[in-house]
């Protein structure tokens, strides 16, 4: 398919579409390309998919390279998030979260929660982080039955195994760690989220508490949607491990050991195989080579600061944020 084609013209013939969203800036374009490329390899040829990339101003070059990943049944389009009162409030909040260990201080992390409002033509969608690699048909994830739940997400695996995060979630967030979900892979009931005015609730809660949290977008999501998140099958959001099960449908290179930074990380071949042919492969290899000892040291210091922050906040008597429907 031509690099100047989005695949939308072909898609317009079909009414039943699987909408898949990613949110990125220029810095995440290369990782998103690998994720999208892996997605196209596992689609059901009888179905049609629409990958919609929300961004804050992607360069023309990056849009061309990402657009080239469109196939006969996977269309790719872009949507720039325009300035509005909701976004201004979130940007203002994020501007105060620039301390050590703040991995989540960019407004881009919140773009996923604009989706129901921006795309009223859809009642349901899938959202995936750009640091994910597919090993199965994302259409099957989309087919997840939500019942009366507003969303489906997987219980965060890192919270289960890292004591500092577990204590933080239980005490500071006020959600039992067995119910605390990762926001990197979501199936959204957009109709339900619009009905409950989730974006308004999110911004109102942010404005009310201005809370200094460990993973703010994820923490707010878990508090506001308490009891309304269905737990996804564990194979749809799997941590990269050496002995990866054949059942794993989606691998999430979440937080630590990014293969584009470090060598010899679990499942790095999975990532590099997906990155080949995207137009970003050489750039990603150069990025890995440039990530030297100083960058690795800074990375580990951020992680340590995050753990210390979680440990400190876990000492509170009452949850930091509260929400009542």
Secondary structure per residue as TSV (DSSP state, phi and psi in degrees):
chain	resnum	aa	ss	phi	psi
A	1	X	-	360.0	142.4
A	2	X	-	-60.4	145.3
A	3	X	T	-68.1	-12.6
A	4	X	T	-96.3	2.7
A	5	X	-	-102.8	135.3
A	6	X	-	-91.7	-15.3
A	7	X	S	86.1	-1.3
A	8	X	H	-69.7	-35.4
A	9	X	H	-60.7	-45.1
A	10	X	H	-65.1	-38.1
A	11	X	H	-67.9	-28.4
A	12	X	T	-61.1	-15.8
A	13	X	T	-77.3	-12.3
A	14	X	-	-115.6	138.0
A	15	X	S	-96.4	-30.9
A	16	X	-	-93.8	104.7
A	17	X	E	-124.2	144.1
A	18	X	E	-95.3	105.6
A	19	X	E	-84.3	128.4
A	20	X	E	-126.3	128.3
A	21	X	E	-114.4	143.7
A	22	X	E	-130.8	152.3
A	23	X	E	-125.3	124.2
A	24	X	E	-146.8	168.4
A	25	X	-	-121.8	-174.6
A	26	X	G	-58.5	-32.9
A	27	X	G	-67.3	-21.8
A	28	X	G	-105.5	2.0
A	29	X	H	-59.7	-41.7
A	30	X	H	-65.1	-39.4
A	31	X	H	-70.6	-39.7
A	32	X	H	-61.4	-36.0
A	33	X	H	-61.6	-43.6
A	34	X	H	-63.6	-40.6
A	35	X	H	-63.8	-46.6
A	36	X	H	-66.0	-40.4
A	37	X	H	-60.6	-41.8
A	38	X	H	-65.8	-37.0
A	39	X	H	-60.2	-43.2
A	40	X	H	-66.5	-22.5
A	41	X	H	-75.7	-20.2
A	42	X	T	-117.6	14.2
A	43	X	-	-73.1	154.0
A	44	X	-	-78.3	120.0
A	45	X	T	-64.4	-15.2
A	46	X	T	-89.1	-4.1
A	47	X	S	-115.9	165.9
A	48	X	E	-126.7	141.0
A	49	X	E	-125.5	145.1
A	50	X	E	-125.3	107.3
A	51	X	E	-90.8	118.8
A	52	X	E	-115.5	120.2
A	53	X	E	-103.0	112.2
A	54	X	E	-87.2	134.1
A	55	X	E	-148.4	172.4
A	56	X	S	-109.5	14.1
A	57	X	-	131.3	66.1
A	58	X	-	-70.7	143.6
A	59	X	-	-67.6	157.6
A	60	X	H	-60.2	-41.1
A	61	X	H	-61.1	-45.0
A	62	X	H	-66.7	-35.9
A	63	X	H	-66.4	-39.6
A	64	X	H	-63.0	-45.2
A	65	X	H	-66.2	-38.9
A	66	X	H	-70.8	-38.3
A	67	X	H	-63.9	-28.6
A	68	X	T	-67.1	-11.3
A	69	X	T	-84.0	-5.7
A	70	X	-	-61.5	144.8
A	71	X	-	-126.8	-174.7
A	72	X	S	-61.6	-27.9
A	73	X	S	-123.4	9.9
A	74	X	E	-127.0	110.0
A	75	X	E	-92.4	150.4
A	76	X	E	-129.9	129.4
A	77	X	E	-141.0	168.9
A	78	X	E	-126.2	146.6
A	79	X	E	-138.2	113.8
A	80	X	E	-80.9	132.5
A	81	X	-	-77.2	116.3
A	82	X	-	-83.1	153.3
A	83	X	-	-66.6	133.6
A	84	X	-	-153.5	178.2
A	85	X	H	-61.6	-37.5
A	86	X	H	-64.6	-48.4
A	87	X	H	-65.5	-40.4
A	88	X	H	-60.5	-40.3
A	89	X	H	-64.9	-40.5
A	90	X	H	-70.1	-42.4
A	91	X	H	-60.5	-42.1
A	92	X	H	-62.3	-42.5
A	93	X	H	-63.6	-46.2
A	94	X	H	-65.4	-31.5
A	95	X	H	-63.9	-19.9
A	96	X	T	-96.2	5.2
A	97	X	-	-113.1	47.1
A	98	X	-	-104.4	17.2
A	99	X	S	-75.6	177.7
A	100	X	T	-60.2	134.3
A	101	X	T	85.9	-0.2
A	102	X	-	-83.4	88.7
A	103	X	T	-72.6	-22.5
A	104	X	T	-113.6	43.4
A	105	X	-	-98.9	15.0
A	106	X	S	-106.1	139.9
A	107	X	G	-64.6	-19.9
A	108	X	G	-57.5	-31.7
A	109	X	G	-61.9	-22.7
A	110	X	G	-94.8	-8.4
A	111	X	G	-58.5	-31.3
A	112	X	G	-58.4	-28.5
A	113	X	G	-84.3	-4.1
A	114	X	G	-86.3	-14.4
A	115	X	H	-56.1	-50.8
A	116	X	H	-58.1	-36.3
A	117	X	H	-74.5	-36.8
A	118	X	H	-81.3	-21.4
A	119	X	-	-127.8	69.3
A	120	X	T	-66.4	-12.3
A	121	X	T	-73.8	-12.0
A	122	X	-	-112.3	139.4
A	123	X	S	-99.8	-10.4
A	124	X	E	-154.2	149.0
A	125	X	E	-158.6	171.9
A	126	X	E	-115.5	139.7
A	127	X	E	-119.8	137.1
A	128	X	E	-134.4	143.5
A	129	X	-	-67.1	158.7
A	130	X	T	-75.3	-12.9
A	131	X	T	-98.5	37.4
A	132	X	E	-116.4	150.5
A	133	X	E	-128.0	128.5
A	134	X	E	-84.6	143.8
A	135	X	S	-129.3	13.9
A	136	X	S	-156.9	171.4
A	137	X	-	-72.6	115.9
A	138	X	H	-65.5	-17.2
A	139	X	H	-61.9	-32.1
A	140	X	H	-71.6	-32.0
A	141	X	H	-66.1	-43.5
A	142	X	H	-58.5	-32.9
A	143	X	T	-74.7	-2.6
A	144	X	-	-53.0	125.4
A	145	X	-	-76.4	124.8
A	146	X	-	-98.0	-17.7
A	147	X	T	58.8	-127.5
A	148	X	T	-96.4	15.5
A	149	X	-	-87.8	152.4
A	150	X	S	-88.6	-16.0
A	151	X	E	-162.3	159.0
A	152	X	E	-126.3	136.5
A	153	X	E	-155.3	161.5
A	154	X	-	-94.9	142.2
A	155	X	B	-55.6	131.8
A	156	X	-	-65.8	116.4
A	157	X	H	-68.2	-29.1
A	158	X	H	-70.6	-33.2
A	159	X	H	-64.8	-33.7
A	160	X	H	-69.1	-31.3
A	161	X	H	-107.6	-12.4
A	162	X	-	-107.7	110.5
A	163	X	H	-55.1	-40.6
A	164	X	H	-61.3	-42.6
A	165	X	H	-69.7	-37.8
A	166	X	H	-63.2	-45.3
A	167	X	H	-65.8	-39.8
A	168	X	H	-61.2	-47.2
A	169	X	I	-63.5	-44.7
A	170	X	I	-63.7	-44.5
A	171	X	I	-91.4	-56.0
A	172	X	I	-78.3	-41.5
A	173	X	I	-81.4	-34.9
A	174	X	-	83.0	22.7
A	175	X	S	-119.7	130.4
A	176	X	-	-58.5	136.8
A	177	X	T	-61.0	-23.7
A	178	X	T	-74.7	-12.0
A	179	X	T	-113.7	-2.8
A	180	X	-	-79.0	121.1
A	181	X	B	-106.7	148.6
A	182	X	-	-79.8	138.3
A	183	X	S	-94.7	9.8
A	184	X	S	-80.2	-20.4
A	185	X	E	-137.2	116.1
A	186	X	E	-133.3	142.0
A	187	X	E	-111.1	117.6
A	188	X	E	-105.8	132.6
A	189	X	E	-86.9	92.6
A	190	X	H	-66.1	-32.8
A	191	X	H	-63.7	-43.8
A	192	X	H	-66.7	-40.7
A	193	X	H	-67.1	-35.8
A	194	X	H	-67.4	-40.6
A	195	X	H	-62.9	-39.3
A	196	X	T	-86.9	0.6
A	197	X	T	54.1	55.1
A	198	X	H	-59.7	-44.8
A	199	X	H	-61.5	-41.5
A	200	X	H	-62.7	-44.0
A	201	X	H	-61.7	-40.6
A	202	X	H	-62.3	-50.8
A	203	X	H	-66.9	-40.0
A	204	X	H	-61.3	-41.0
A	205	X	H	-69.6	-39.5
A	206	X	H	-60.6	-46.8
A	207	X	H	-64.7	-35.1
A	208	X	H	-70.3	-42.4
A	209	X	H	-103.8	-29.1
A	210	X	-	44.2	46.7
A	211	X	-	-78.1	138.5
A	212	X	-	-90.6	93.2
A	213	X	-	-108.0	170.3
A	214	X	S	-77.2	-49.9
A	215	X	S	-131.0	75.6
A	216	X	H	-52.4	-51.8
A	217	X	H	-59.5	-39.5
A	218	X	H	-73.5	-40.0
A	219	X	H	-64.5	-47.2
A	220	X	H	-61.0	-41.9
A	221	X	H	-57.8	-46.2
A	222	X	H	-67.3	-34.1
A	223	X	H	-73.8	-48.3
A	224	X	H	-67.9	-34.7
A	225	X	T	-102.3	22.8
A	226	X	T	-53.1	126.0
A	227	X	T	81.5	0.1
A	228	X	-	-119.8	14.0
A	229	X	E	-113.9	118.4
A	230	X	E	-80.3	139.9
A	231	X	E	-80.0	122.7
A	232	X	-	-71.6	155.8
A	233	X	-	-55.3	133.4
A	234	X	G	-60.5	-20.2
A	235	X	G	-76.5	-5.9
A	236	X	G	-96.9	7.3
A	237	X	S	-161.5	78.8
A	238	X	E	-105.8	134.8
A	239	X	E	-69.7	142.2
A	240	X	-	-70.2	118.3
A	241	X	-	-129.8	159.5
A	242	X	S	-60.7	-48.1
A	243	X	S	-95.3	72.9
A	244	X	-	-78.0	129.1
A	245	X	-	-65.6	146.2
A	246	X	T	-65.7	-17.7
A	247	X	T	-76.3	-16.5
A	248	X	-	-63.5	123.6
A	249	X	-	-100.4	-23.1
A	250	X	E	-147.5	127.7
A	251	X	E	-107.4	129.5
A	252	X	E	-114.5	111.2
A	253	X	-	-83.6	68.5
A	254	X	-	-87.5	123.5
A	255	X	S	73.7	-60.3
A	256	X	S	-109.3	160.3
A	257	X	-	50.2	57.7
A	258	X	-	-70.8	130.6
A	259	X	T	-66.4	-20.9
A	260	X	T	-82.7	-1.5
A	261	X	T	-114.0	-42.4
A	262	X	-	-115.1	151.8
A	263	X	S	-97.0	157.0
A	264	X	S	60.7	38.2
A	265	X	-	-94.7	154.1
A	266	X	T	-56.4	134.0
A	267	X	T	63.5	26.7
A	268	X	H	-63.0	-33.4
A	269	X	H	-63.1	-35.4
A	270	X	H	-60.2	-43.8
A	271	X	H	-67.4	-48.2
A	272	X	H	-67.2	-32.6
A	273	X	H	-64.6	-36.7
A	274	X	H	-74.0	-30.9
A	275	X	H	-74.4	-26.1
A	276	X	T	-62.9	135.6
A	277	X	T	84.0	6.1
A	278	X	S	-92.6	-15.1
A	279	X	S	91.1	-6.4
A	280	X	-	-110.9	-2.8
A	281	X	H	-56.8	-50.6
A	282	X	H	-61.7	-40.6
A	283	X	H	-61.4	-40.9
A	284	X	H	-67.7	-38.7
A	285	X	H	-65.3	-40.1
A	286	X	H	-66.5	-35.6
A	287	X	H	-63.6	-41.8
A	288	X	H	-63.6	-43.2
A	289	X	H	-65.1	-33.3
A	290	X	H	-79.9	-12.2
A	291	X	-	-84.6	84.7
A	292	X	-	-90.2	-162.5
A	293	X	H	-62.7	-38.6
A	294	X	H	-64.9	-42.8
A	295	X	H	-66.3	-39.6
A	296	X	H	-65.4	-39.2
A	297	X	H	-62.6	-45.1
A	298	X	H	-63.2	-38.1
A	299	X	H	-61.0	-48.1
A	300	X	H	-66.3	-34.4
A	301	X	H	-65.9	-37.3
A	302	X	H	-64.2	-42.5
A	303	X	H	-64.6	-43.0
A	304	X	H	-63.9	-40.0
A	305	X	H	-63.9	-36.7
A	306	X	H	-64.8	-42.4
A	307	X	H	-65.1	-41.1
A	308	X	H	-65.1	-39.2
A	309	X	H	-63.7	-44.1
A	310	X	H	-61.6	-43.3
A	311	X	H	-64.1	-39.9
A	312	X	H	-67.4	-46.9
A	313	X	H	-69.1	-23.3
A	314	X	T	-68.7	-11.0
A	315	X	T	-86.1	-1.7
A	316	X	-	-67.8	153.0
A	317	X	S	-80.6	-36.6
A	318	X	S	-125.0	155.3
A	319	X	-	-54.8	145.5
A	320	X	S	-71.5	-38.5
A	321	X	-	-122.3	146.5
A	322	X	-	-134.5	150.9
A	323	X	-	-149.4	134.3
A	324	X	-	-125.4	129.7
A	325	X	-	-73.2	360.0
